[in-house]
Amino acid sequence: MNTKTNFIKYLFILSLSFGCVLNAQDNKTEKANKKFNNYSFAQAIESYEKLVKEGYSTEEIYKNLGDAYYQKADYNASAYWYKKLFELPDIDIDSEYYYKYAQTLKSNGDYVSSDKWMNKFSEKNSDDIRAFNFTKNKQYLEKISANSKRYVIKNLVINSASADFAPSFFGEQLIFSTARDTGRILRSVHEWNNKPFTNLYSANANEKGNFSTAERLSKKLNKKTHESSTAFSKNGETVYFTRNNSKNGKFARDRNGLSRLKIYRATLKNNEWKDIVELPFNGDNYSVAHPSLSADEKKLYFASDMPGTYGQSDIFVVDINEDGSFGIPKNLGNEINTESRETFPFITSKNVLYFASDGHPGLGGLDIYATKVDDLNAIYIVNVGEPVNSLQDDFSFIIDENTKKGFFTSSRDGGIGSDDIYSFNENEPIVLDCSSVIEGIVVDKENGLPLAGSQVLLFGDDNTIITKTTAGADGEFSVNGSCKKSDYKLKASKEKYESGEKLFSIANTQKITGIEIQLNQIIENPDFGTDLISYLNLAPIHFDLDKSDIRPDAINTLNKVIEFMSKYPNINVEVRSHTDASASDNYNMKLSQRRAKATIAYLISHGVANGKINGIGFGESQLLNDCNTKIKCYDIKHQINRRSEFIVIE
């Protein structure tokens, strides 16, 4: 089931260099390497496996066997040979094989082992986009599960025993590419995949909406080359499609024996496709493929490994000018593109981009993802989930946003051929307008105490207010914002405090915690009768039961009072001390006086002028709660009453 037309699906394989060293141990190994380097993977696999049976067990053989099966999308066999590779003693293996091995394990359903190898890969490649995506999305399976079950899928009866893929809309017709027997297998087979060249076919739905028959498109479009991936204009008079580099309508290679992929444009005149020309940004040293037209037909999205590509293939966009000429292709950036394969883009009328990738966290092989594209930036990338995505390769997703119907291709088990086209109904729209949660606390910079009631504003990178909230009694706040990758600012304010700010960035994450905004207090002359404890937002001074000693936890508050009185020498303060109601009135009065004297003594001994401070004891006459002699309370409530206050009297 997994032998497929990888020439089209893994378009850029012919542009890759596998770095295979031809220092063969003997002639047999050299011949196997030659087949591998010529992309004759089926023949190379046969030769390498024969060598293994003869006792050869080298790093090169295991790498190439794993890679050959990987390119054929036989991930089970690929995982077996990568495992053998890592079992070899005393070798330093390129970290890219950690990633490949993790991917093959995932496609075999072993997510636990896959994650272990991804952790190893991430440790070796912390600056790799794929490592970053994995590290930030350790719960990717849960997220994928949450997006799943939104589609009902069905295998199309027009699929053949070969590969059928790359569906596209052409009015009421379904256009697709197929490797089904054309009757010219011997002349058309491409040696590295042993499959006939792919051609473009069309299918019409019957009155029940089912596709039962398919027929080959015009010979003007189908030549002795691979053709696939079409995109039609709304009026049906223009088509963009993918084809091998060709000469006089026949398969053509460059001097290295490679045939690059190119996008061509054709015009329908008198019911016949004419004026077939290749687009000007094609190249002889790289591939360009899988066109998709924007709704206004002013932009063309495509996949390529042209210069400026992050990985094996990236998604690009190019402007289509009014005169039919083209601008300069632009890479969609490393939010979408990774060091692996991003391919088969499809842009909808609502500017939602669907694409296939094996560089983002997924279920296995190529998975299909969606994102809202805004000025080349991906707002939020979502794996569309099961049943569209599977353990195997899933790609070339298209959807009509009006009918909620569409098609995609998959190599999953249970299909008719190696790659099959599936139809689907979308029962629940995918959510791409994601929001992030930003949590933090506002505190006094001097003492770290929370500032309840502080106003908190969230600003975007253009300095516009996104949202606002008020900090709770514990100084904590939570605001909802966008999860678009950008720089943001939180600004907190509170009466009698200077405003404070905190800058931070969001990179496709949904929750940010632990932000602390510190505010400096604005100190002014307090009014008569002001208690400096509340005015300066200080911790209260408490005393132990039946004690007047200054406790260690009171030192910071006393020092803040001293600092304030030094800064404002015109202030006179009266220390008012209190007790709980545990003893007699007379005893408590004397105890409160001792507490006032102890407090004053500390202040004077640390610099407060004798004439600027006096004290008085109030005993139990000013309780802060109902813990009197008639009501029993826990000590923690009595503690509140055992205190000293600092009242401004002048």
N, C-alpha and C positions, 0 to 999 in steps of 0.2 A: 504493500500500500504506500510505502514511502519513497519509491523511486519516482521522480517527477521531473517535469521540465524546469529544472532549476536555472536554466539559462535565462528565463524570464523572471522567475520569482526572486532568485538571488542574482539579479541583473549584473551585479558588478563583480561577479566571480572572475570574469574574463579580464578584469582590470586589476586584479589583486596579484601581489607577489607573495608566494608562500615561502620564499627563502629556502628552498630545498637545496641542500648541498649535494653535488653529484660525486663526492668522493666516496664512491660505492665500495663496499667490501669486496664485491666481485661483480661479474658481468650481469648476474641475475638481478642484483640490487639496483645496478645502474639502469637496467631496462625498466624495472618497476618505477624508478624515479622519473624516467623519461615519460612514461605514461601519465604519471601524476602531474608532472609539469605541463603536459599537453592537455590537461583537464579531462583525460580519459579515465574518469574515476572508477567506473565499473571494472575496466581492465586492470587498473592499478590495484584495486582491492583484491582481485583474484591473484595477482602476482605477489603482493605483500603477504597475503594469508598463506600462500604456498611456501614462502620463505620462512614464516613463523613455524609451520609444520616441520620444516627442515632444521629447526633449531635456532634460527636467528631471532634475537630479542633486543634490538637496538632502539635508542631514543628516536632516531629518525623514522624507523619503520612504524613504531607505535604512534608517533605524531601524525604521520601521513595517513595511516589507517583511520585514526580518529577524525582527521580533517576530511578525508574522502567521504566517510559515512556522514559527517556533519553537513557537507555540501549536498549530499543526497537526501538530507533530512531524515536519515535513519538514526535517530538519536539513541535508541537502545544499543545498537552496535557501536556507535560513536562513544557512548559512555563506557562500554566495556574496554575499548582500546585506550581511552584516556586513563582509566583506572590502572591498566597495565603500565602505562607510561609513568604514573606517579608511584608505582611500586618498585621501579628501578632504583637501585641503590646509588648514592653519591653522585647525583646529577642536579644541576641548578636549572630548573625548568622556567621558561618564560612565563610571567604571571598571567599573560593572556589565556594560557591554557587553564588556569584556575577558573577564569570566567567561563570558558567553553565547557569545562567539565561541570560547573554548576548549572549551566543551561541545559545540558543533556540530562542531568539528574532530575531537574525540574520537569522536563518533558516526559520523564518516566514516572512522575508522580512522587518522587522522593524529595519533598520540599525541605525536610529537616536536614538531610545531607547537603542539599543544594545551598541552604543558608549558611552552613558551616564553611563551605568552600567560598561562598561570597564574602564571608567575614575575613577569610584569609586573603582573598583578592583585594578587599578594601584596605586591609592593613598594609599591603604592598603598594597600593595605588590610591592614596588618600586624595589626590588631586584629579582622579578620574571621574568623569561625569556619572558613569554607571555606579561607581562606588559611592558617590555622594547621594544619588537617588536611592540606593539600597539602604545606606546608613540612616537617611531621613525618613525611610518608609519601612521600618522593620515589621510593621503590622499590615503589609501590603495585601496579604491574603484576606484579611478581614475587610479591608476597603473594597477589594474586588468582589467579595461576597455581597457586600451591601449594594453594589451596582448591578448585581446579577438578576436574572429572571425577569428582565424587562422585554425580552424578545421571544417570539415563537418562530422556530425555524423549520424549514422543510427542504429536503434534497430534491433538486430538479430532475425530472425524468429525461431531460435532454442531455444529461451528463453521459460521457462515454467511458469506456474502460481505460482510457488514457487520461491525460490531464486537461481539465476545462477550468478556466479562470478568467480574471480581469473583466467582469461584467461592466457594462455601461448603458446608459439610457440613450435611446435614439427615437424620440417620439414614443409610439406605442411598442416599439421593437426593443428587444434585448440584444445587445451586441456583446460578443465575448470572444476569447481566444481559446483555441483548442489544438491539441496535438493528436487528435484522432486520425486514423489511417486515411491518408489522402490518395492511396493507390500508387504512391511514388516513394515508398519507404526506402528502397535501396539507394535511390539517388538523393534523398532528402535528409537521411539520418545524420544528425550532428554527433560526431564521434564521442564527445565526452559524456553524453547522457543517453545515447542509444535510442533516442526518440525522434520521430519525424519533426520537421520544422512546424512551428505553430502557425495557424491561419486564423483569420477573422471570420466568424460566423454570425448569423442573425437568427433570431427566433421570434415568432409572433405568439401572443397569448390567445387561447381560444375563448369562447364566450364565458367559460367559467373562470377565466383568469389564469389558466394553467398553460405552461409551455410544453408542447409535446413533440414538435419537430423543429429542426434547425437546418439551415442551408448556408453554403459558403458564399461569402461576399464577392464582390467584383474582383476579377483578375487584375484590375488596375491597382487595387490595394494589396492583394495577396500575391507575393512574388516567391522566388526560391530562397526565402529568408524567413526569419522569425518575425511575425507581426503580432502586436498585442496592444492593450491599454489605449482605448480610444476615448476621445472627448469631443462631443459634437456641439456646435453652436445651436442656439434656440431655434433658429429658422431652418436648421438641418442642412445648410449649404456649405458648411465648413467642418472639417474633421481634423483633429490632431491625433496622431497615433505613433506607436513605437515600432521601430524596425531596426534590424541589424544594419550596420554599415554595408552598403551594397554598391555594386557597379553594374550598370546596365540591367538592373533588376535582379542581380544574382549576389549571393553571399560573398562578401569581400573581407579580407583580413589586412591588418597592418603588417609592417615588416617583422614584428615579433610574433606573428601568427595569431594575433588577437582580433576579434571582430567586435568593435564597440557598438553600443546601442545609441540610437539617435531618434529624436522626435521629428516627424514630418507633418506637413500640412497639405491638405488636398481640398479642392473646391468642387462642388456638385454643379455641373452644367449639363442641361438637357438630359437629366437623369443618369449622368455618368461622371465618375470621379476623375477630375483632370487637374492639371497644374500642380502635380505632386512635387513639393520642394522641401528640403531639410531646413530646419530653423537655424538662424545664424550663430546661435551660441552653442551649437553642437561642437564636438571636438574629435579629433582623430586619436587623442591620447586619454580620453575619458568617456564615460557613458552618460547619456541623458535619456530619461524615460518616464513613463507613467504620467501623462499630462492630465490636468484637471482644470476646467475653466471656472472662473468666478461667475457669480450670477449676472453681473453687469458686463461680463466678457472683456473686462479691461485688465485682467490679471490671469496668468497661467502658472499654476503650481506644478511642480515636477520633482522627480528624484534624480540625483546625480552624485558622481564621485569626482566632480570637477575640482580644480584648485580652490581651496577655501573650505573644503569639506572636513568636518570633525572626525568622521569615522569611515566605515566601509561605504556608506551611502547616506546622503542627507536630503532633507526636503528644502527646495528652493522656490522662489517666486520671481516672476518677471513681468513687467508692465507691457501691455499690448497697446501700442499707440493707435490713434485714429486712422492713420494711413496704413496700418497693418504691420508696421515695423515694430521692433522690440527694444525695450530698455536693457539695462544691465541686470543680470540675475542676482538676486540677493538671498543669502543663506538665512533661514528662519531662526538661527541662533541655537545655543546649547541648552535652552529649556526644552526644546523639541528634539534636537539632534544630539546623538551620543557618539561614542567611539565605535558602536556597532552599526546595525542596519536600521535605517528609517526609510521607508519606501511606500509606494502605492498611496499617494495623497488623494484625498477627495474633499473638495470644498463645497459647502452647501449654500443655499440662498441666504441663510442667516449667518454666514461667515463662520460656521463651525467646520473645523478641519479634522477629518478622520484620517488616520495613517496607521501603517503597520510598523512594528518595531520589536527587536529582541534586545534593546538596550535599556528599556525601562522595566521596572519590576512587573512580572506577569506570570501567567499560568504555565507557559512553556512554549518554546519555538517563537515564531512571530505572533504577537498579540495585536489586537486592534485597539487604538486609543482615540480619544476625542479631546479637542481643546477649542476654545474661542480665541481666534487670532485677532490681535489688536496692535496695529503698527509693528508687525513682525514679532510681537511678544506673545507668548502663550500665557493666557490668563491662569488656566488651571488645567492640568492634564489628567484625564480620567481613563482608566482601563474600563472598557464597556462591559466586561464581565461575561459570565456564562449565560446562555449556551452559545453565544457567538464565538467567544474565545474558548479554547480547549487546551489539552496538553500538547497538541501538535501545532502546525503552522496555520494561522488564520490571517487573511489579508484581503486586499482589494474590496473594501467595504464601500457601498454606495447606498444612498437613501433619498427618497422623495419626501421632503418635510411636510408636504401637504397631505399625502395619503398615508404617511408613516410606514410605507413599504419600501423594501430594498433588497439588496443581494450582497453576498460576500463569498469568498472562496476559503476552503479549508481542506487540509490533508488528514483530518481526523479519521479514526477507525470507523468502519461501517459505511464508508462511501462506496460509490460505484467504481470510481477510478482512483488514480493517485492524488489528483486534486479535483474537488468537486465544487460546483456552484450551488449555494443554498439561498433560498428566498427567506425573507423574514417579515414579520409584522412587529412594529414597535408599540407595545402596549403602555409604556410609561416613558416619558422623555428623560433623557439624561440631563443631570443637573451640572451645569458648568459655571454658573455664577456663584462660586463658592465664597464663603466668608471665613475670616479667621477670628479667633478669640484671643485678646490681649489682656493679660491679668497682671496686676502689680499692687503696689502700696505707696501711699504718700506719707512721708515722715518729716519730723523736725530735724534739720541738719545737725543741730547742736547735741540733742539728747537721743535721737533715734526714735522718739515716741510717735505713734501714729497720729495723723491729723485728720480727724473725722470731719466729714462735710466738705472736704476739698473738692473743687470743681476740676474735672479732668476732660481735656479736649484732645481728640485724635485728628491730626492733620495729614494730608497726602503730600506727595512730593511737589505738588504745585501750590502748597501752603493753603489749600482750601480745607475747611473743617469737614471731616467725614462723619463724625459722631461725637457725642459728649455724654458724660455721666457724672455722678457724685459719689465720692468715696464714702464707705459705710463707717459705722462706729469704730471699727478696727483699722480704719484708714485704707482698707483694701478696695480695689475697683476692678471692674471687668467691662471691656468695650468690644463691640463687634466691628470688624473692618474687613476690607478686601484681602484676599490672599494672593493678589497679583504681586509678582516680584517687583519690589520698589523700595525706596527709602521713605520712612514715616517718622512722625514726631508726636510725642505726647507732651502736653503742657498742663501743669497743675497750678491752681491758684487758691488762696484762702485769705480771708480778711486778716490784716495785720502781718501778712507774710509776703515776701517777694515771690514772684512767679518762678517756677522751676520747669525745666524741659529735659526730655530724654529722647535721643535719636536712636532709631533701630531700623533694621531691614527685615523684609519678609521675602522668602524665596520658596514659594509654593508650599508653605507649611500652613497648618490649620490652627495651631495653638502656640502662643508664646507666653511664658510665665516668668515670674521672678523679677519683673521690672520694678525698680525702686526710684522714686522721684523725691529728692530732698529739697526742702524749702527753708530759706533763711528768714527768721523772724524779724519784723520791723519793730524796733524798740522805740517807744515814745514815752513821755512823762505820763504815768498812769493817774487816773482821777482819784480824788479822796475816797477812801473806803475800799480801794481795789485790793484783792488778795493776790499777791505776787505768784502764788502757786499756780493759779489758773491763768493769770495774765501772761506768765512766761511759759505756760504749758509744761510745768515741772511735775515730777512725781511727788505725791504727798509725803510729808515726814510723819512717820508713825513710831510709837514706842511699844516696848514689850509690857506685858501685864505687870503692874505694880513697880515699874522701873521708870527712871528719868534719864538714863544714859542715852547718849547719841548713838544710834545704830549705824553700822557701816553703810547700809543702803540709803542713809539720809545724807551722806557726805556730798554726793554730786549735786543734790538740790541746794544744800547750804552754800556750796561754792558758787552756784549760779546766782544766788541771792547776793552774795558778797560781790561778785563781778558786776551785777546790775547796780548796786548801791555805790560802787566805786565809779561807775560810768556816769551816774546821775547823783552827784553829791548833795543836791538840794532836796533829796527825798528823805523823809523820816519814816521809820517803820516801827510798828508795834507788833511784838510777838504775842500771839494769843494761843495759849496752850489749853488742852482739854483732856478729860479722862472718860472712861466708860462708866457705867452705873454699878460696877461690881461691889464697891465698898460704900461706906457711909458718906453723906454729903460733906462732912467736915474733913474726913480723910482725903477724899477726892479733891477738895479745894487745895489742900496743902500739896498734894501730889502734882496737881497741874501747875502750881507755882514753881515747884522744883523743876518741872519740865521747861517752863519758860526761862528760868535762870540758866539751865544747862544750854538751851538753844542760844540765848544771848551771849553766854560765855564763849561759845564756839565762834560766833560771828566776830566778837571783839578781838579774840585771840588771833583771828585771821585777817585783821585789818579794818574792820568797821569801827568808825569813831564812836566813842562811848555816848556822846550826846545825840547820835543819830538813831539810836535803837533803845527801846524799852520793852517791858513785857508785863503780862498780866495773866493770871490763871483763872479759868472759868469753871473748873471742876467738871461736874456732869450736867451743867445747866444748859448746854447747847449740843445735845445729841443729834447726830445726823440720821438716825434711824429710830425705830421703836424698841430698841433693846434697853428697856428700863428695868427697874426692880421687879416689875410685875410680869414681865415677859422674858422667858428663857431664850437665849440665843447661843449659837455656836460662837467660838472665840473669833472666828474670821469676821463676824459681823461686829463684835465688840471692838476688834482691831481698828475699824474705820473711825471710831470715836476717839481713840488714843492718838492725838495729833497736835501739831503746832501749825499755826497760820501766820502769814506775814502781811499785815494790813497797813496800807499807806495812810498815814495820818497827817502828812504835811508835804 
